[in-house]
Amino acid sequence: MIHRIPLVHRIGVALLVMGASAVSSSAAEPSVPLQFPKIETYGSVVNLPSAEERPRAGGKVVFDTTAAAPAGKPNRGLESAARLVNIYELEKMTPGRPKIAVILHFNATAAALNDAAHAKTAGGGVNPNGELIGKLLANEVEVWVCGQSLIRSGHALTDVLPGIRIAHSAMIFNLNRQTDGWATLGVH
């Protein structure tokens, strides 16, 4: 049996698709300037003085990061942490900024590797996260990698970039942090 879709519905769907295309193309090029007030090059932010939900002082957050980045690009979980640092700097709230931690596991484990170990991964080459991780650490952001994911992916504990800490497992890390009152934001 063939179902015919009325013309009015087909036009509505076409307009909906066209509208979605316009939104996605305008989202790629913001009309307001991107800023990097604290961590240059990473975690761009825009000034939104009329936004109703505003940053507030305090808090603790973990960026639970499982996704690999495209080859040669920084990891989204690390970028998100940089963005939060930049938001608080933009708002002149650096002293009130929440404590921030990133846990890298599953496919995100490669982001924690030194260049020699990273060269042996599917992404290969120099780890594109090295500079960003250094900037995060300099801004008191904790960066952790899951020891279980590290070993299961064929790497040694010594393959990790300096300054990155090793958790027994991401599950234990997340459980402990949540028990201690940390919020968790998943980056998948």
C-alpha positions in Angstrom: 0.0 0.0 0.0 1.4 3.4 -1.0 0.7 6.3 1.4 0.6 9.8 -0.1 1.8 12.7 2.0 -0.4 15.7 1.5 1.2 18.7 -0.2 0.8 20.9 2.9 2.8 18.4 5.0 5.5 18.1 2.4 5.9 21.9 2.3 6.0 22.1 6.1 8.7 19.4 6.3 10.7 21.3 3.6 10.4 24.6 5.5 11.5 22.8 8.7 14.6 21.3 7.0 15.4 24.7 5.5 15.1 26.3 8.9 17.3 23.7 10.5 19.9 24.3 7.8 19.9 28.0 8.4 20.3 27.5 12.2 23.2 25.0 11.8 25.0 27.2 9.3 24.6 30.3 11.5 25.8 28.3 14.5 29.1 27.6 12.8 29.9 31.3 12.5 28.8 33.2 15.6 27.8 36.8 15.2 29.6 37.8 18.4 33.3 37.6 18.8 34.8 34.5 20.4 37.0 35.3 23.4 39.8 33.4 25.3 40.1 35.5 28.5 42.3 33.1 30.5 43.3 30.1 28.4 44.3 31.3 25.0 43.4 29.3 21.9 41.2 26.8 23.8 37.7 26.9 25.2 36.3 29.9 23.4 33.4 31.8 25.0 31.1 34.7 24.1 29.9 37.5 26.4 26.2 37.0 27.3 25.4 39.8 29.7 21.6 39.3 29.4 21.7 35.5 30.0 19.4 34.7 32.9 21.2 31.7 34.4 24.5 33.2 35.5 27.8 31.7 36.9 27.9 31.5 40.7 30.7 31.1 43.1 31.8 27.7 44.4 31.0 24.2 43.3 33.0 21.2 42.1 32.7 19.6 38.7 34.1 16.6 36.9 34.1 16.4 33.1 33.7 12.6 32.6 35.3 12.2 29.2 34.9 9.0 27.1 35.1 10.3 23.5 38.2 10.4 21.3 38.8 13.6 19.4 39.1 13.7 15.7 42.8 13.2 14.6 44.9 16.3 15.3 42.1 18.0 17.3 42.0 18.6 21.1 39.7 16.5 23.2 36.2 17.9 23.9 36.3 17.2 27.6 39.6 19.1 27.9 38.1 22.0 25.8 35.0 22.0 28.0 37.2 22.4 31.1 39.0 25.3 29.4 35.7 26.9 28.5 34.5 26.8 32.1 37.8 28.5 33.2 37.3 31.1 30.5 33.6 31.7 31.4 34.6 32.5 35.0 37.5 34.7 33.9 35.1 36.6 31.5 32.7 37.1 34.4 35.6 38.4 36.6 34.9 35.5 39.0 38.2 33.6 39.0 38.5 33.5 42.8 34.9 32.0 43.0 35.4 29.5 40.2 34.4 25.9 40.9 37.0 23.2 41.4 37.4 21.5 38.0 38.6 17.9 37.2 38.7 16.0 34.0 38.8 12.2 33.9 39.8 10.6 30.6 38.8 7.0 29.9 37.6 4.6 27.3 38.3 6.2 23.8 39.5 9.5 25.4 42.5 7.7 27.0 44.8 8.7 24.1 44.5 12.3 25.1 46.6 11.6 28.2 49.5 10.0 26.3 53.0 11.5 25.8 54.0 12.0 22.2 55.9 8.7 21.8 52.9 6.7 23.0 50.4 8.8 21.1 52.3 8.2 17.9 51.4 4.5 18.2 47.6 5.2 18.5 45.1 5.3 15.7 45.3 9.1 15.7 49.1 8.9 15.5 51.7 11.7 15.7 52.2 14.3 18.3 49.5 14.5 21.0 47.4 17.6 20.1 46.3 17.9 23.7 49.7 18.5 25.3 49.6 22.3 25.2 46.0 22.4 26.4 46.7 20.0 29.3 49.6 22.2 30.3 47.4 25.3 30.3 44.7 23.5 32.3 47.2 22.3 34.9 48.6 25.9 35.2 45.0 27.0 35.9 44.5 24.5 38.7 42.4 22.1 36.7 43.0 18.4 37.7 43.5 16.1 34.8 43.2 12.4 35.4 43.3 9.2 33.3 41.7 5.9 34.1 44.4 3.3 34.9 42.2 0.5 33.8 41.6 2.1 30.3 45.3 2.9 30.0 46.5 -0.6 30.6 43.6 -2.2 28.6 44.5 0.0 25.6 48.1 -1.4 25.7 49.9 1.5 27.4 52.1 1.7 30.5 51.5 4.1 33.4 54.7 5.8 32.3 53.1 6.7 28.9 51.2 9.5 30.5 52.0 13.2 30.0 53.6 14.9 33.0 51.1 16.4 35.4 48.3 14.0 34.6 47.3 11.8 37.5 46.3 8.2 37.3 43.0 7.0 38.9 42.6 3.3 39.8 39.6 3.4 37.4 37.2 6.1 36.1 34.3 4.3 37.9 36.1 4.6 41.3 37.1 8.2 40.5 33.5 9.2 39.6 32.1 7.3 42.6 34.5 9.0 45.0 34.0 12.5 43.6 30.2 12.2 43.7 30.4 10.9 47.2 32.4 14.1 48.0 29.8 16.3 46.4 31.2 16.9 42.9 28.8 17.3 40.0 29.5 15.2 36.9 29.2 16.4 33.3 29.5 13.6 30.7 31.4 14.4 27.6 30.8 11.6 25.1 
